């Protein structure tokens, strides 16, 4: 059964050149076709379709490194901490060594997701974050580091509280 599931995942990864949204629209058709062709039960099919990590693939070639990275991202169980920054921000650059040091120290249990607010896609996430947490105008700055409902805004808060946030994140997850 696991062979069929692995085959299905590979078919989805290599045989797909459409965007994820288009795949979601055709999920019912794909599910019935797959279920009838390889005769697996609906529980197993649900496990396969519940995989949350399907990348958009416009290029069907996947090298070993890319495949390894994709598999690692599926199985990565580390706690994610978000980090909004700008490469031209003095405060962001000032805290960067501390962030990197603590990231190395807690690497087995913490993963820092960096969002460059000068990148349009990351700026969109930053704007959504501001709206979600109703940040006042004076708190619409970088750097911001967050985990769940905890937000460290600005260089002083990050410098004084980042390690304790990481400790809390690692102990709460266990």
C-alpha positions in Angstrom: 0.0 0.0 0.0 2.9 2.4 0.8 4.3 1.7 -2.6 1.0 2.9 -4.2 1.0 6.0 -2.1 4.6 6.8 -2.9 3.8 6.2 -6.6 0.9 8.5 -6.4 3.0 11.2 -4.8 5.6 10.9 -7.6 2.9 11.0 -10.2 1.5 14.2 -8.7 5.0 15.7 -8.5 6.3 14.7 -11.9 3.1 14.6 -13.9 1.8 18.0 -12.8 2.6 21.2 -14.7 -0.5 23.1 -13.6 -0.8 25.4 -10.6 -1.9 24.1 -7.2 -5.2 25.9 -7.5 -6.1 24.1 -10.7 -5.2 20.8 -9.0 -7.5 21.6 -6.1 -10.4 22.2 -8.5 -9.9 18.8 -10.1 -9.4 16.9 -6.9 -12.7 15.0 -7.1 -12.0 13.8 -10.6 -8.4 12.9 -9.8 -9.4 11.0 -6.7 -12.0 8.9 -8.4 -9.7 8.1 -11.3 -6.8 7.2 -9.0 -9.0 5.1 -6.7 -10.4 3.1 -9.6 -7.1 2.6 -11.4 -5.0 1.4 -8.4 -7.8 0.1 -6.2 -7.0 1.7 -2.9 -9.5 2.5 -0.2 -10.8 6.0 0.5 -9.0 6.2 3.8 -5.6 5.7 2.1 -6.6 8.1 -0.6 -7.5 10.7 2.0 -4.1 10.4 3.6 -2.4 11.1 0.2 -4.7 14.0 -0.7 -4.2 15.5 2.8 -0.5 16.1 2.2 -0.2 19.8 2.7 3.0 20.3 0.7 2.5 20.3 -3.1 4.7 22.8 -4.8 3.8 24.6 -8.0 5.8 22.8 -10.7 6.2 24.5 -14.0 9.4 22.6 -14.7 8.9 18.8 -14.4 12.6 18.1 -13.9 13.5 17.6 -10.2 17.1 17.0 -9.3 18.2 15.0 -6.2 18.8 18.1 -4.1 15.3 19.6 -4.9 13.6 16.3 -4.1 15.6 16.0 -0.9 14.6 19.5 0.1 10.9 18.8 -0.6 10.9 15.6 1.4 12.7 17.4 4.3 10.1 20.2 4.3 7.4 17.6 4.6 9.0 15.8 7.5 10.4 18.9 9.3 8.9 18.9 12.8 10.7 22.0 14.1 8.8 24.9 15.6 8.6 27.8 13.1 9.3 31.4 14.2 8.6 34.2 11.8 11.1 37.0 11.2 10.1 40.1 9.3 13.1 42.2 8.2 14.6 44.4 5.6 18.1 44.1 4.3 18.5 47.9 4.4 17.2 48.2 8.0 19.9 49.2 10.5 18.1 47.5 13.4 17.6 44.3 11.4 21.2 44.1 10.5 22.2 44.8 14.1 20.2 41.9 15.4 21.1 39.5 12.6 24.2 38.0 14.3 22.1 37.2 17.4 19.3 35.7 15.4 21.8 33.5 13.5 23.6 32.5 16.7 20.4 31.4 18.4 19.1 29.8 15.3 22.3 27.6 15.3 21.9 26.9 19.0 18.3 25.8 18.7 18.5 24.4 15.2 17.2 20.9 16.1 13.9 22.4 17.4 13.5 25.9 15.9 13.2 27.0 12.3 13.3 30.7 11.6 11.2 31.7 8.5 12.5 35.0 7.1 10.3 37.5 5.4 12.0 40.3 3.5 9.5 43.1 3.4 11.1 44.5 0.3 10.0 41.4 -1.6 6.3 41.8 -2.8 5.3 38.3 -1.7 6.8 38.7 1.8 5.4 42.3 2.0 1.9 40.9 1.5 2.5 38.5 4.5 3.7 41.5 6.5 0.6 43.5 5.7 -1.6 40.5 6.6 0.3 40.2 9.9 -0.3 43.9 10.7 -4.0 43.5 10.1 -4.3 40.2 12.0 -2.7 41.7 15.1 -4.1 45.2 14.7 -0.6 46.8 15.0 -0.7 50.5 15.6 1.2 52.8 13.2 4.2 53.0 15.6 4.5 49.2 15.6 4.5 48.9 11.9 8.3 48.5 11.8 10.9 45.9 11.3 12.4 43.8 12.8 9.5 41.8 14.1 9.9 38.2 15.3 6.8 36.2 16.3 5.7 32.8 17.4 2.0 32.1 18.0 0.6 35.2 19.8 4.0 36.5 21.0 5.5 39.4 19.1 8.9 41.0 19.5 8.8 44.4 17.8 12.0 46.3 17.3 15.7 45.8 18.1 15.4 46.2 21.9 12.6 43.6 22.3 14.3 41.1 20.0 17.7 41.5 21.7 16.2 41.1 25.2 13.6 38.5 24.6 14.4 36.3 21.6 16.2 33.5 23.5 13.4 33.2 26.0 10.8 33.1 23.2 12.8 30.2 21.6 13.0 28.4 24.9 9.2 28.8 25.4 8.6 27.6 21.9 10.7 24.5 22.3 9.4 23.5 25.7 5.8 24.1 24.8 6.0 21.9 21.7 7.3 18.9 23.5 
